[in-house]
């Protein structure tokens, strides 16, 4: 499989309208809590458009090594979504989607994952934004390799970091009592595994492309009939007073 600016821009063009359609769907059925999921294809559209710009810069004969400022800015925008946003967005999406239908323990766990995802994502992305030397762009095997040096590089293993990332983006949807959202989370996990096993040299780029394609399912997931909110069990009357 080969990726290119054409693939990225095509995905961006398709996903943008799908995101707007999903937003209209959520509003039509009166489910404001599903708006974060509905906006997800639109956000992936922006991310794929930014990688399309990166591709254009790297396709230039002088695009390797010292990349142009626009190419680097587009790469940082792409990585903002890939590293900084998705680890926090997916738990928040699940929290809002579940709403009052979440059991207390599920709600607390997803809230914890959202806080961890926010800290984890910012910890990955901010050093890249502040220090240009931490990011190098290379095309390897038909995909973009974002060669990054994180703050925890050399201390936190790749497997541990990847496992935490997968946990943050795939587990929250699986915790929500929604068959369609759980399927979405499971497919995200499978896409993660495929990118990890077959495209490790360009994992960030490839996983985000797969996830962007899967985000088109948001239109279908948002339309799922809502579950009734959880209600406390009825109180039983005590024995009559003597």
Beta strands, then each sheet from edge to edge (+ up, - down):
strand 1: 135-140
strand 2: 143-148
sheet 1: 1+ 2-
end
